[in-house]
Amino acid sequence: MKEEKNLLAEAEIRALQAQINPHFLYNTLNTISFYVRSDPETARKLIKYLSDYFRHSLSNPSKFISLAEEMRVIDCYIQLERARFSDRLSVTYDFSEDMLENLQIPPLLLQPLVENAVIHGVIKREEGGTVRVGLIEHKTYNKIYVIDTGVGISRRKLKTLLIDRKRRDHIGLINVHQRLVSIFGEHCGLHILSKEGKGTIVFANVPKVEKTKGKDDEHGN
């Protein structure tokens, strides 16, 4: 059963990798094209961010990664989006250095949540808003969270958000939720609180996986 869970989790993340939003790529390339002539140095930096984003996003799904590595993916994504939306998008982080280097998480755990907060929350508000990414440490688990001050989610939509696989607009949320359940059990899926016009909180209680020798072998490497 453990092997089946690992295979299911790997299949889920490969599905997420295959779903990298073509609109995001199209818009990013258009943004880079704009800067090629007006600001070549910015264009060069954006190409590097895009390259790193894809390199990290398409990494081996069978291993756990450090929180620091996941945050590098998020930073690349945010830099690319800020090139488009400028001061309409603000992002803050709440992690200690120890957490970043020592905590291990499934890959593409937080990045899809941040992307969802940006695209379906903050950017839909004319004046933009803020995304806050953080972690609260408890004795046996960590509460990871992504908070946005976007447009929020209706109560009706919220009820089916994590169970309707046909929802193409929130595939990242569904995927992360199901991977967490597959890896850690039913009690470790996502929880979403939202109020229309105010914003959304997405969080999960994830068992601690510390960085130890041989940990990669334990997770399939």
C-alpha positions in Angstrom: 0.0 0.0 0.0 2.9 2.3 0.7 4.3 1.7 -2.7 0.9 2.4 -4.3 0.6 5.7 -2.4 4.1 6.7 -3.6 3.2 5.8 -7.2 -0.1 7.7 -6.9 1.7 10.8 -5.5 4.2 10.7 -8.3 1.5 10.4 -10.9 -0.3 13.4 -9.4 2.8 15.6 -9.5 3.6 14.5 -13.1 0.1 15.5 -14.0 0.6 18.9 -12.4 3.9 19.3 -14.3 2.1 18.6 -17.5 -0.5 21.3 -16.6 1.9 24.2 -16.4 -0.3 27.0 -17.7 0.3 27.7 -21.3 -1.2 31.2 -20.8 1.5 31.9 -18.2 4.2 30.9 -20.7 2.6 32.9 -23.5 2.2 36.0 -21.3 5.7 35.7 -19.9 7.3 35.4 -23.4 5.3 38.5 -24.5 6.6 40.4 -21.5 10.2 39.4 -22.3 9.7 40.4 -25.9 8.7 43.9 -24.7 11.9 44.2 -22.6 14.2 42.9 -25.3 14.5 46.3 -26.9 13.6 48.7 -24.2 15.6 47.0 -21.3 17.8 44.1 -22.5 19.2 43.5 -19.0 15.7 43.0 -17.6 14.9 40.7 -20.5 18.0 38.7 -19.7 17.0 38.3 -16.0 13.5 37.3 -16.9 14.8 34.6 -19.3 16.9 33.3 -16.4 13.9 33.3 -14.1 11.8 31.4 -16.7 14.6 28.9 -17.2 15.0 28.3 -13.5 11.3 28.1 -13.0 10.9 25.3 -15.5 14.0 23.5 -14.3 12.8 23.3 -10.7 9.1 22.7 -11.7 10.0 19.7 -13.8 12.4 18.1 -11.3 12.2 14.5 -10.1 8.7 14.1 -8.4 9.7 11.1 -6.4 11.9 12.9 -3.9 11.3 15.4 -1.1 13.0 18.7 -1.5 14.1 21.4 1.0 11.7 24.3 1.6 14.5 26.5 0.3 14.3 24.8 -3.1 10.6 25.2 -3.2 10.9 28.9 -2.4 13.4 29.4 -5.3 10.6 28.1 -7.6 8.2 30.6 -6.0 10.6 33.4 -6.3 11.2 32.8 -10.0 7.4 32.7 -10.5 6.8 35.9 -8.6 9.6 37.8 -10.4 8.0 36.8 -13.8 4.6 37.9 -12.7 5.8 41.2 -11.2 7.4 42.0 -14.5 3.8 42.0 -15.8 1.8 43.4 -12.9 4.4 45.6 -11.2 3.2 47.2 -8.0 -0.2 45.5 -8.2 1.4 42.4 -6.8 3.2 42.3 -3.4 4.5 39.1 -1.7 5.8 38.5 1.8 7.4 35.5 3.4 7.4 34.2 6.9 10.1 31.5 7.3 13.3 31.3 9.4 16.6 30.3 7.8 16.5 27.0 9.8 13.2 26.1 8.3 14.3 26.9 4.8 17.3 24.6 4.9 16.2 21.8 7.2 12.5 21.1 6.4 11.7 18.7 3.6 8.4 18.9 1.6 6.9 17.3 -1.5 7.9 19.3 -4.6 5.4 21.8 -6.0 3.5 21.9 -2.7 3.5 25.7 -2.1 4.1 27.1 -5.6 0.7 26.0 -7.0 -1.0 27.6 -4.0 0.9 30.9 -4.6 0.0 30.8 -8.3 -3.6 30.3 -7.5 -3.6 33.2 -5.0 -2.0 35.5 -7.6 -4.1 34.5 -10.7 -7.5 33.9 -9.0 -7.2 36.3 -6.1 -4.9 39.3 -6.2 -4.8 40.1 -9.9 -8.6 39.9 -10.3 -8.7 42.9 -8.0 -8.2 46.2 -9.9 -5.8 47.6 -7.4 -4.0 44.3 -6.8 -3.1 43.0 -3.4 -0.7 41.0 -1.2 0.2 37.3 -1.0 1.7 36.1 2.2 3.4 32.7 2.4 4.5 31.2 5.7 4.8 28.3 8.1 3.8 27.9 11.8 5.9 25.3 13.5 4.3 22.8 15.9 5.7 19.9 17.8 4.9 17.2 15.3 3.7 19.1 12.3 4.0 22.3 10.4 1.1 24.5 9.4 1.9 25.8 5.9 -0.3 28.7 4.6 -0.8 31.0 1.7 -2.9 34.1 2.4 -4.1 36.6 -0.2 -6.0 39.8 -0.1 -7.7 39.1 -3.4 -11.3 38.9 -4.5 -12.1 35.8 -2.5 -14.2 32.7 -3.4 -17.9 32.4 -3.3 -19.4 30.0 -0.6 -21.0 27.9 -3.3 -17.7 27.4 -5.2 -15.8 26.8 -2.0 -17.9 23.7 -1.2 -16.7 21.8 -4.3 -13.3 23.4 -4.9 -11.3 20.4 -3.7 -13.5 17.6 -5.0 -14.4 18.6 -8.5 -11.6 17.3 -10.8 -13.3 18.9 -13.8 -12.4 22.4 -12.5 -9.7 23.5 -14.9 -9.2 26.8 -13.2 -8.1 25.4 -9.9 -6.4 22.1 -11.0 -3.3 23.1 -8.9 -5.3 23.2 -5.6 -7.0 19.9 -6.3 -3.7 18.3 -7.2 -1.9 19.5 -4.1 -4.8 18.4 -1.9 -4.8 14.9 -3.3 -1.1 14.5 -3.1 -1.0 15.5 0.5 -3.7 13.0 1.3 -1.9 10.3 -0.7 1.4 10.9 1.1 0.4 11.7 4.6 -3.2 10.6 5.1 -6.8 11.9 5.1 -6.1 14.4 7.9 -3.4 16.3 5.9 -5.3 17.7 3.0 -5.8 21.4 2.2 -8.2 23.6 4.1 -9.6 26.8 2.5 -11.2 29.7 4.2 -12.4 32.6 2.0 -14.7 35.6 2.0 -15.8 37.4 -1.2 -14.2 40.8 -1.5 -11.8 40.1 1.4 -9.4 37.3 0.4 -8.5 33.7 0.9 -6.5 31.5 3.3 -5.2 28.1 2.1 -3.4 25.9 4.7 -2.4 22.4 5.5 -1.0 20.6 8.5 2.0 18.7 7.2 3.9 16.1 9.3 7.5 17.2 9.9 10.1 15.6 7.6 13.6 16.7 8.8 16.6 16.7 6.5 18.6 13.6 7.5 21.2 11.3 5.8 19.5 8.9 3.5 16.3 10.7 3.4 16.3 10.9 -0.4 16.7 7.1 -0.6 13.7 6.8 1.7 11.5 8.7 -0.8 12.5 6.8 -3.9 16.0 8.1 -4.9 
